[in-house]
Amino acid sequence: MGLRQFVIDAWSWLNYKPVMADAGRPASRGFAELAASWLPSHELRRLAAYKVLASYDNNQAGQLAAAAGDEAALERRELGDAANLVDTALGYLLGADQQIAVAGAEHADDESPEPGATEAAAAQDRLRKWAEKELLTLRIQQAERNAVLLGDSVYVLAWNPEKQRPTLRVYDPGFFFPQWDEDQDQDQDFPTRVHLAWELPEDVESGLKARVRRVTYELGPISEDGSAVRTYPWDPGRASNVTCYLTDAEWLLEDLKRGETLDRLPVHKAAFRVRPDGTELNRLDLLIDFLPVIHITNTIPDGGEHWGRSALARVLQGLDELAATDSDSSAASATTGTPIIGLAGARLPVDRATGMPEKLKVEAGAVWQLGESGRMDALDTSPQLSELRARVEHLLDRIAANSRITAAGLGTLDAAEVPSGYAFKLALAPLDALVGTMRLAREHKYRLLLKFVQRLYQAGRAEGWAGGESVPARLAWAPHTPTDRAAVLEEVVKAYGAGAISLETAVQMLLDAGYPINDASQEVARIRGQAEERMRQAKEVAAVSSGEEQGGPAGPQTGKPPATVAV
């Protein structure tokens, strides 16, 4: 391999696969769809990587390798280990649930709430209602599984006039093509133009030919000369000359020539889509100054890169080794369950039609006649099968360690091997670090998504969403591993009783430990309300007790000693 062929990029961990060398070639059997003339050449490796990863997730890696020329790969045994690894990582990432939290909302029910706390609580309630209507939890599941498996995922927001709220949709990252300005720094966080594009197959019954659809979001000046300005409700003190344009069009594949790639499709051959109200989607002004597209990465990208890394990336060769060992185990188990037998001096039955000896079958109740010097030998392959099974266990431990999910996280760790809870916590330390990194990579993107939701409400002039800067909202994740609730409760009681923490902090600690608390601020208000009620009742009882001891109107009139009242 020459130096010019030695590629190091975001997908170089797939260079060991021969199928990757065929990506984009017209004669490629594994990636025939990547030979489409409209696809940019610099995107082919990314799209090929997505297809390879998807084949592992669906137990089709052997089929993909066979399509690329490796016919022996059809015998590959794939037992769902890749999908299990992805689902396990996804489960730890998401935790039990996700909640929208707005900073300061937890103080709204205080006796003297902090400035802005009431507004923060109201915004938090509105965002949670939006999340419930838009099935945000389901959308997160869809998007995050793509991100964990492929390394990337895409959300797209749009204002729906009929529903009077922003709608949220999840796109496959293979449809996502960001365009970076050459005049700007390549390390910029956000592109100024984004394409969402995919092919639509031919529909003979409807008379539709094969075509490519492209949806484009692009930032540009409001007017051609840049003189027109607009004041957006989320930034009332600044005039902006930038807006976002939406274009949605289709092109027939037969009309596209070589060189007319995704960002160079001929406008005069485009068929623009039309909204239900009759508006043509050709540079439609959306009246916003941002792209309502959020790209989620599974990991923090390297400097100069924009793409995430799959949870399978660093253990893909281990999964190949595991599949090969499973294939060998299957073959060995066949000869162990139905052994190969050698006969000497046997009288074989003869087929009357052909006159040839019949083939013997190893089955229950079979009787073979042997001569005086006859002998039967069976090939014992059980030792090899035991070795293969031990190798499977070794590979699973290696994959668990290198993926940082750990054997404890995968549930393959023997509980008898863990001497204490502290040792178990140490065993989960790599998983804790992995989940922390994955959540950090998403923290800013979900803050951005919730900010865009607020701005679309403001742009749509929805009731209750006044102008002004968006409130800082975030997605709060539940604990990813089980916690010792009894230990946390004891710690909270001692710390709060000693005055070391506030009631709000105590409730938040219980919430993080997995106690069924839906809203921290409401829980704090209920606790304070119950405390005040108990204090009022105690004062009433004390007053009654005091009156009885003094022999007043509430006390006894018969001269008998007053009754004892427990306070």
C-alpha positions as CSV (number, residue, x, y, z in Angstrom):
1,M,0.0,0.0,0.0
2,G,1.5,3.3,-1.1
3,L,1.3,6.4,1.1
4,R,-1.3,8.0,-1.2
5,Q,-3.6,5.1,-0.4
6,F,-3.1,5.3,3.3
7,V,-6.1,7.3,4.4
8,I,-6.6,8.6,7.9
9,D,-10.0,10.2,8.5
10,A,-13.1,9.9,10.6
11,W,-13.8,6.5,9.0
12,S,-10.2,5.1,8.7
13,W,-11.1,2.4,11.2
14,L,-12.9,0.7,8.3
15,N,-9.9,0.7,6.0
16,Y,-9.2,-3.0,6.8
17,K,-12.4,-4.0,4.9
18,P,-11.9,-4.6,1.2
19,V,-15.4,-3.6,0.6
20,M,-14.5,0.0,1.5
21,A,-12.1,0.2,-1.4
22,D,-15.0,-0.3,-3.8
23,A,-17.1,2.6,-2.5
24,G,-18.1,4.9,-5.4
25,R,-16.7,2.7,-8.2
26,P,-19.2,2.2,-11.0
27,A,-18.5,-1.6,-11.0
28,S,-19.0,-1.9,-7.2
29,R,-21.5,-4.7,-6.3
30,G,-21.6,-3.8,-2.6
31,F,-22.3,-0.1,-3.0
32,A,-24.0,0.1,-6.4
33,E,-26.2,3.0,-5.2
34,L,-23.1,5.1,-4.4
35,A,-22.2,5.4,-8.1
36,A,-25.1,7.9,-8.6
37,S,-23.8,10.8,-10.5
38,W,-25.4,13.4,-8.1
39,L,-23.4,12.3,-5.0
40,P,-20.4,14.4,-4.2
41,S,-17.2,12.3,-4.3
42,H,-16.0,13.5,-0.8
43,E,-19.2,12.0,0.8
44,L,-18.8,8.5,-0.5
45,R,-16.6,7.1,2.3
46,R,-19.1,8.4,4.9
47,L,-22.1,6.9,3.2
48,A,-20.2,3.6,2.7
49,A,-19.4,3.5,6.4
50,Y,-23.0,4.0,7.3
51,K,-24.0,1.0,5.1
52,V,-21.3,-1.2,6.6
53,L,-22.5,-0.3,10.1
54,A,-26.1,-0.9,9.2
55,S,-25.3,-4.3,7.8
56,Y,-23.7,-5.3,11.2
57,D,-26.8,-4.1,13.0
58,N,-29.1,-6.3,10.8
59,N,-26.8,-9.4,10.8
60,Q,-26.0,-8.8,7.1
61,A,-22.3,-8.1,7.2
62,G,-21.7,-11.5,5.6
63,Q,-24.1,-10.7,2.8
64,L,-22.5,-7.3,2.1
65,A,-19.0,-9.0,2.0
66,A,-20.4,-11.6,-0.4
67,A,-21.9,-8.9,-2.6
68,A,-18.4,-7.4,-2.8
69,G,-17.0,-10.7,-4.1
70,D,-16.3,-12.8,-0.9
71,E,-18.6,-15.8,-1.6
72,A,-17.4,-17.6,1.5
73,A,-18.9,-14.8,3.7
74,L,-22.4,-16.3,3.1
75,E,-21.5,-19.0,5.6
76,R,-20.8,-16.3,8.3
77,R,-22.8,-16.8,11.5
78,E,-24.0,-13.5,13.0
79,L,-26.0,-13.8,16.2
80,G,-26.9,-10.2,17.0
81,D,-23.9,-9.2,19.1
82,A,-23.5,-5.9,17.2
83,A,-27.1,-4.9,17.7
84,N,-26.9,-5.9,21.4
85,L,-23.9,-3.7,21.9
86,V,-25.7,-0.7,20.2
87,D,-28.9,-1.2,22.2
88,T,-26.9,-1.6,25.5
89,A,-25.0,1.6,24.9
90,L,-28.2,3.4,23.9
91,G,-29.9,2.3,27.1
92,Y,-27.1,3.6,29.3
93,L,-27.0,6.9,27.3
94,L,-30.7,7.6,27.7
95,G,-31.2,6.3,31.2
96,A,-34.7,5.7,32.5
97,D,-36.2,9.0,31.1
98,Q,-35.3,12.5,29.9
99,Q,-36.8,15.8,31.2
100,I,-36.7,19.3,30.0
101,A,-35.2,21.6,32.6
102,V,-35.1,25.4,32.6
103,A,-32.6,27.1,34.9
104,G,-34.3,28.8,37.8
105,A,-37.6,27.1,37.5
106,E,-37.0,25.1,40.7
107,H,-37.2,28.4,42.8
108,A,-40.6,29.5,41.4
109,D,-42.6,28.1,44.4
110,D,-40.3,29.7,47.0
111,E,-41.8,32.2,49.5
112,S,-39.5,34.8,47.9
113,P,-38.7,33.5,44.4
114,E,-35.6,34.7,42.7
115,P,-36.1,37.2,39.8
116,G,-37.1,35.4,36.7
117,A,-38.0,32.2,38.5
118,T,-41.7,32.4,37.7
119,E,-41.1,33.1,34.0
120,A,-38.6,30.2,33.9
121,A,-41.2,27.8,35.4
122,A,-43.8,28.9,32.9
123,A,-41.4,28.4,30.0
124,Q,-40.4,25.0,31.3
125,D,-44.1,24.0,31.5
126,R,-44.7,25.2,28.0
127,L,-41.7,23.3,26.6
128,R,-42.7,20.1,28.4
129,K,-46.2,20.3,26.9
130,W,-44.7,20.8,23.5
131,A,-42.4,17.7,24.1
132,E,-45.5,15.7,25.1
133,K,-47.4,16.7,22.0
134,E,-44.4,16.1,19.7
135,L,-43.5,12.7,21.3
136,L,-40.1,14.0,22.1
137,T,-39.1,10.9,24.0
138,L,-39.9,8.7,21.0
139,R,-38.0,11.1,18.6
140,I,-35.0,11.0,20.9
141,Q,-35.0,7.2,20.8
142,Q,-35.1,7.2,17.0
143,A,-32.4,9.8,16.6
144,E,-30.1,8.5,19.3
145,R,-30.1,4.9,18.0
146,N,-28.9,6.3,14.7
147,A,-26.2,8.3,16.5
148,V,-25.0,5.4,18.6
149,L,-24.9,3.0,15.6
150,L,-23.8,5.3,12.8
151,G,-22.1,8.1,14.7
152,D,-24.5,10.8,13.5
153,S,-28.1,11.7,13.5
154,V,-30.2,14.7,12.4
155,Y,-33.2,16.6,13.8
156,V,-35.2,19.0,11.6
157,L,-37.7,21.5,13.1
158,A,-40.5,23.2,11.2
159,W,-43.3,25.5,12.1
160,N,-46.8,24.0,11.5
161,P,-49.5,26.7,11.1
162,E,-52.3,24.2,11.6
163,K,-51.0,22.7,14.8
164,Q,-49.6,26.1,15.9
165,R,-46.4,24.5,17.2
166,P,-43.0,23.5,15.9
167,T,-42.9,19.9,14.6
168,L,-39.8,17.7,15.0
169,R,-38.6,15.1,12.5
170,V,-35.7,12.7,12.6
171,Y,-33.6,12.1,9.4
172,D,-31.2,9.4,8.5
173,P,-27.7,10.9,8.5
174,G,-27.1,9.4,5.0
175,F,-29.5,12.1,3.8
176,F,-27.6,14.9,5.4
177,F,-25.1,17.0,3.4
178,P,-23.9,20.2,5.1
179,Q,-22.2,22.7,2.9
180,W,-19.4,24.7,4.4
181,D,-18.4,28.1,3.1
182,E,-15.0,28.2,1.6
183,D,-14.5,31.8,2.7
184,Q,-15.1,30.9,6.4
185,D,-13.0,28.9,8.8
186,Q,-13.4,25.2,8.3
187,D,-13.6,24.8,12.1
188,Q,-16.8,26.7,12.2
189,D,-19.5,25.0,14.3
190,F,-22.4,25.4,12.0
191,P,-22.8,25.5,8.2
192,T,-24.6,28.2,6.3
193,R,-26.3,25.8,3.9
194,V,-27.6,22.3,4.4
195,H,-29.0,19.8,1.9
196,L,-31.3,16.8,2.8
197,A,-31.3,14.6,-0.3
198,W,-32.3,11.1,-1.3
199,E,-33.3,9.1,-4.3
200,L,-37.0,8.2,-5.1
201,P,-37.3,4.9,-7.0
202,E,-39.2,4.5,-10.2
203,D,-42.9,3.8,-9.8
204,V,-44.1,2.1,-12.9
205,E,-47.8,1.9,-11.8
206,S,-47.9,5.7,-11.2
207,G,-45.8,6.5,-14.2
208,L,-43.1,8.2,-12.1
209,K,-39.5,7.9,-13.2
210,A,-36.5,7.6,-10.8
211,R,-35.6,11.0,-9.4
212,V,-33.7,12.7,-6.6
213,R,-35.3,15.0,-4.1
214,R,-33.3,17.8,-2.4
215,V,-34.5,19.9,0.5
216,T,-32.2,22.9,1.1
217,Y,-32.0,25.3,4.1
218,E,-29.8,28.2,3.4
219,L,-28.9,31.5,5.2
220,G,-28.7,34.5,3.0
221,P,-29.4,38.3,2.8
222,I,-33.1,39.3,2.9
223,S,-32.6,41.4,-0.2
224,E,-30.1,41.0,-3.1
225,D,-28.2,44.2,-2.1
226,G,-28.3,43.4,1.6
227,S,-29.9,46.7,2.5
228,A,-33.2,45.2,3.8
229,V,-33.2,44.5,7.6
230,R,-35.5,42.8,10.0
231,T,-35.8,42.7,13.8
232,Y,-36.5,39.2,15.1
233,P,-38.6,38.8,18.3
234,W,-35.8,36.9,20.1
235,D,-33.3,39.7,19.5
236,P,-35.4,42.9,19.6
237,G,-32.4,45.2,20.1
238,R,-30.6,44.3,16.9
239,A,-31.6,44.6,13.2
240,S,-30.5,41.7,11.0
241,N,-30.2,41.4,7.2
242,V,-30.0,37.6,7.3
243,T,-32.9,35.1,6.8
244,C,-33.3,31.4,6.2
245,Y,-34.6,30.2,2.8
246,L,-36.2,26.8,2.1
247,T,-36.1,25.1,-1.2
248,D,-37.7,21.7,-1.9
249,A,-37.3,20.3,-5.4
250,E,-37.0,17.1,-7.5
251,W,-34.8,16.2,-10.5
252,L,-35.2,13.2,-12.9
253,L,-32.1,11.1,-12.7
254,E,-32.0,10.7,-16.5
255,D,-31.7,14.5,-16.8
256,L,-28.6,14.7,-14.7
257,K,-25.2,14.7,-16.4
258,R,-21.8,14.0,-15.1
259,G,-20.5,16.9,-12.9
260,E,-24.0,17.9,-11.9
261,T,-23.6,16.9,-8.2
262,L,-25.8,17.7,-5.2
263,D,-24.7,21.3,-4.9
264,R,-24.7,21.9,-8.7
265,L,-28.1,20.5,-9.8
266,P,-29.5,22.5,-12.7
267,V,-32.2,24.9,-11.5
268,H,-33.9,24.9,-14.9
269,K,-34.6,21.2,-14.7
270,A,-36.0,21.3,-11.1
271,A,-39.6,20.5,-10.3
272,F,-40.4,22.5,-7.1
273,R,-42.8,21.2,-4.6
274,V,-45.8,23.2,-3.5
275,R,-47.3,23.6,0.0
276,P,-51.0,22.8,0.6
277,D,-51.7,26.5,0.5
278,G,-50.3,26.8,-3.0
279,T,-46.9,28.3,-2.1
280,E,-44.0,27.1,-4.2
281,L,-41.1,26.0,-2.2
282,N,-38.4,27.9,-4.1
283,R,-36.3,30.0,-1.8
284,L,-39.2,30.4,0.6
285,D,-38.4,33.0,3.3
286,L,-38.9,31.3,6.7
287,L,-38.6,34.5,8.6
288,I,-35.9,33.1,10.9
289,D,-32.2,33.8,11.0
290,F,-31.0,30.2,11.8
291,L,-31.0,26.8,10.1
292,P,-33.6,24.6,11.9
293,V,-31.4,21.6,11.5
294,I,-29.6,20.0,14.4
295,H,-26.8,17.5,13.8
296,I,-26.2,15.1,16.7
297,T,-22.8,13.3,17.0
298,N,-22.2,10.2,19.2
299,T,-18.8,11.4,20.2
300,I,-17.0,14.8,20.4
301,P,-15.5,15.3,16.9
302,D,-11.7,15.7,16.5
303,G,-10.4,19.1,15.6
304,G,-11.3,20.0,12.0
305,E,-13.9,17.2,11.9
306,H,-17.7,17.4,12.0
307,W,-18.7,13.8,12.3
308,G,-19.1,11.4,15.2
309,R,-17.8,7.9,15.7
310,S,-20.0,4.8,16.0
311,A,-20.1,2.8,19.3
312,L,-19.0,-0.2,17.1
313,A,-16.0,1.6,15.5
314,R,-13.2,0.3,17.7
315,V,-14.5,-3.2,18.2
316,L,-15.6,-4.0,14.6
317,Q,-12.7,-6.3,14.0
318,G,-13.5,-8.0,17.3
319,L,-17.1,-8.6,16.1
320,D,-15.6,-10.1,12.9
321,E,-13.5,-12.5,15.0
322,L,-16.5,-13.4,17.1
323,A,-18.6,-14.1,14.0
324,A,-15.8,-16.3,12.6
325,T,-15.5,-18.2,15.9
326,D,-19.3,-18.7,16.0
327,S,-19.1,-20.1,12.5
328,D,-16.4,-22.5,13.5
329,S,-18.3,-23.5,16.6
330,S,-21.4,-24.2,14.5
331,A,-19.3,-26.5,12.2
332,A,-17.7,-28.2,15.2
333,S,-21.0,-28.8,17.0
334,A,-22.3,-30.5,13.8
335,T,-19.6,-33.1,13.9
336,T,-19.9,-33.4,17.7
337,G,-23.6,-34.0,17.7
338,T,-23.5,-36.2,14.5
339,P,-19.9,-37.6,14.6
340,I,-17.9,-38.8,11.6
341,I,-17.7,-42.6,11.8
342,G,-15.2,-44.8,10.1
343,L,-16.1,-48.5,9.5
344,A,-13.9,-51.4,8.7
345,G,-15.1,-54.8,7.7
346,A,-18.7,-53.7,7.5
347,R,-21.3,-55.3,5.2
348,L,-22.9,-52.4,3.4
349,P,-26.4,-52.8,2.0
350,V,-26.7,-52.7,-1.8
351,D,-29.1,-50.6,-3.8
352,R,-31.0,-53.1,-6.0
353,A,-31.6,-50.5,-8.7
354,T,-28.0,-49.4,-9.2
355,G,-26.1,-52.2,-7.6
356,M,-24.0,-49.7,-5.6
357,P,-23.5,-49.7,-1.8
358,E,-25.9,-47.5,0.0
359,K,-24.7,-44.6,2.1
360,L,-25.0,-45.2,5.8
361,K,-26.6,-42.6,8.1
362,V,-25.8,-42.0,11.8
363,E,-29.1,-42.2,13.5
364,A,-30.8,-43.7,16.5
365,G,-31.5,-47.4,16.3
366,A,-29.1,-48.0,13.3
367,V,-27.6,-51.5,13.2
368,W,-24.5,-52.2,11.1
369,Q,-23.1,-55.7,10.6
370,L,-19.4,-56.0,11.0
371,G,-17.1,-58.9,10.1
372,E,-14.9,-60.7,12.6
373,S,-12.1,-58.1,12.1
374,G,-14.6,-55.2,11.7
375,R,-14.0,-52.0,13.6
376,M,-15.9,-48.7,14.1
377,D,-14.0,-45.4,14.9
378,A,-15.8,-42.1,15.8
379,L,-14.1,-38.7,15.3
380,D,-14.4,-36.8,18.6
381,T,-14.4,-33.0,18.0
382,S,-15.7,-32.1,21.5
383,P,-12.3,-30.8,22.7
384,Q,-12.2,-28.4,19.8
385,L,-15.7,-27.2,20.5
386,S,-14.8,-26.5,24.1
387,E,-11.8,-24.4,23.0
388,L,-14.0,-22.4,20.6
389,R,-16.5,-21.7,23.3
390,A,-13.7,-20.5,25.6
391,R,-12.6,-18.2,22.7
392,V,-16.1,-16.8,22.4
393,E,-16.0,-15.8,26.1
394,H,-12.6,-14.3,25.6
395,L,-13.7,-12.2,22.6
396,L,-16.8,-11.0,24.4
397,D,-14.7,-9.8,27.4
398,R,-12.3,-8.1,25.0
399,I,-15.1,-6.4,23.1
400,A,-16.8,-5.3,26.4
401,A,-13.5,-3.8,27.6
402,N,-12.5,-2.1,24.4
403,S,-16.0,-0.6,23.9
404,R,-15.9,0.7,27.5
405,I,-19.3,-0.8,28.1
406,T,-17.6,-3.3,30.3
407,A,-18.6,-6.9,31.2
408,A,-20.6,-5.5,34.2
409,G,-22.5,-3.2,31.8
410,L,-23.2,-6.0,29.4
411,G,-24.4,-8.2,32.2
412,T,-21.8,-10.9,31.5
413,L,-19.9,-10.4,34.8
414,D,-20.4,-13.2,37.3
415,A,-21.7,-11.6,40.6
416,A,-19.6,-14.1,42.6
417,E,-16.5,-12.4,41.2
418,V,-17.3,-9.1,42.7
419,P,-16.2,-8.9,46.3
420,S,-18.0,-5.7,47.3
421,G,-20.2,-2.9,46.0
422,Y,-17.1,-0.6,45.8
423,A,-15.4,-3.1,43.5
424,F,-18.5,-3.3,41.3
425,K,-18.5,0.5,41.1
426,L,-14.9,0.4,40.0
427,A,-15.8,-2.2,37.4
428,L,-18.4,0.3,36.0
429,A,-16.0,3.2,36.0
430,P,-15.2,3.0,32.2
431,L,-18.9,2.9,31.4
432,D,-19.4,6.0,33.6
433,A,-16.7,7.8,31.6
434,L,-18.2,6.6,28.3
435,V,-21.7,7.8,29.2
436,G,-20.4,11.1,30.5
437,T,-18.5,11.7,27.2
438,M,-21.5,10.8,25.1
439,R,-23.8,13.1,27.0
440,L,-21.3,15.9,26.9
441,A,-21.2,15.6,23.1
442,R,-25.0,16.1,23.0
443,E,-25.4,18.7,25.7
444,H,-25.0,21.8,23.5
445,K,-27.0,20.3,20.7
446,Y,-30.1,19.7,22.8
447,R,-29.8,23.2,24.3
448,L,-29.8,24.5,20.7
449,L,-32.8,22.4,19.8
450,L,-34.9,23.8,22.7
451,K,-33.8,27.3,21.9
452,F,-34.9,26.8,18.3
453,V,-38.3,25.5,19.5
454,Q,-38.8,28.7,21.5
455,R,-37.8,30.9,18.5
456,L,-40.2,29.1,16.2
457,Y,-43.0,29.7,18.6
458,Q,-42.0,33.4,18.7
459,A,-41.7,33.6,14.9
460,G,-45.2,31.9,14.6
461,R,-46.6,34.5,17.1
462,A,-48.0,31.7,19.2
463,E,-50.1,32.6,22.2
464,G,-48.0,32.8,25.4
465,W,-44.7,33.2,23.7
466,A,-43.8,36.9,24.0
467,G,-40.7,38.4,22.4
468,G,-37.3,38.5,24.1
469,E,-34.3,36.3,24.5
470,S,-34.9,32.5,24.8
471,V,-34.7,31.0,28.3
472,P,-31.8,28.6,28.8
473,A,-33.3,25.1,28.7
474,R,-31.5,21.8,28.7
475,L,-32.3,18.0,28.5
476,A,-31.8,16.4,31.9
477,W,-30.8,12.7,31.7
478,A,-31.8,10.1,34.4
479,P,-29.0,8.1,36.1
480,H,-27.6,5.5,33.7
481,T,-26.8,2.9,36.4
482,P,-28.8,1.7,39.5
483,T,-28.2,3.7,42.6
484,D,-28.3,2.7,46.3
485,R,-31.5,4.6,47.3
486,A,-31.2,3.8,50.9
487,A,-27.6,5.2,51.1
488,V,-28.6,8.3,49.2
489,L,-31.7,8.9,51.5
490,E,-29.5,8.5,54.6
491,E,-27.0,11.0,53.2
492,V,-29.7,13.5,52.3
493,V,-31.4,13.3,55.7
494,K,-28.1,13.8,57.6
495,A,-26.9,16.7,55.3
496,Y,-30.3,18.5,55.3
497,G,-30.8,18.0,59.0
498,A,-27.3,19.5,59.7
499,G,-28.1,22.4,57.5
500,A,-25.3,21.5,55.0
501,I,-27.6,21.5,52.0
502,S,-30.9,23.3,51.1
503,L,-34.2,21.6,50.6
504,E,-34.0,22.2,46.8
505,T,-30.6,20.4,46.7
506,A,-31.9,17.6,48.9
507,V,-34.9,17.0,46.5
508,Q,-32.6,17.1,43.5
509,M,-30.3,14.5,45.0
510,L,-33.4,12.2,45.5
511,L,-34.5,12.9,42.0
512,D,-31.0,12.0,40.6
513,A,-31.1,8.8,42.7
514,G,-34.2,7.6,40.9
515,Y,-37.0,8.5,43.3
516,P,-40.3,9.0,41.5
517,I,-40.3,12.8,41.6
518,N,-41.9,14.4,38.5
519,D,-41.1,18.0,39.3
520,A,-38.5,19.2,41.8
521,S,-40.0,22.6,42.4
522,Q,-43.5,21.1,43.0
523,E,-42.0,18.5,45.3
524,V,-40.3,21.3,47.3
525,A,-43.6,23.2,47.5
526,R,-45.4,20.1,48.8
527,I,-42.8,19.4,51.4
528,R,-42.9,23.0,52.7
529,G,-46.7,23.0,52.7
530,Q,-46.8,19.8,54.7
531,A,-44.2,21.1,57.1
532,E,-46.3,24.3,57.6
533,E,-49.5,22.2,58.2
534,R,-47.7,20.1,60.8
535,M,-46.4,23.2,62.5
536,R,-49.9,24.7,62.6
537,Q,-51.4,21.5,64.1
538,A,-48.7,21.4,66.7
539,K,-49.4,25.0,67.7
540,E,-53.1,24.2,68.1
541,V,-52.4,21.2,70.2
542,A,-50.0,23.1,72.3
543,A,-52.5,25.9,72.8
544,V,-55.2,23.4,74.0
545,S,-52.7,21.8,76.3
546,S,-51.7,25.2,77.8
547,G,-55.4,26.1,78.4
548,E,-56.1,22.9,80.2
549,E,-53.1,23.3,82.5
550,Q,-54.2,26.8,83.5
551,G,-57.8,25.7,84.2
552,G,-59.3,28.2,81.8
553,P,-62.4,27.9,79.7
554,A,-60.8,25.1,77.7
555,G,-59.7,23.3,80.9
556,P,-61.7,20.9,83.1
557,Q,-64.4,22.4,85.5
558,T,-64.7,19.4,87.9
559,G,-61.4,19.9,89.7
560,K,-60.0,16.7,88.2
561,P,-56.4,16.8,86.8
562,P,-56.2,17.7,83.1
563,A,-55.8,15.0,80.5
564,T,-52.3,14.5,79.1
565,V,-51.9,15.6,75.5
566,A,-48.9,14.3,73.5
567,V,-47.3,16.9,71.2
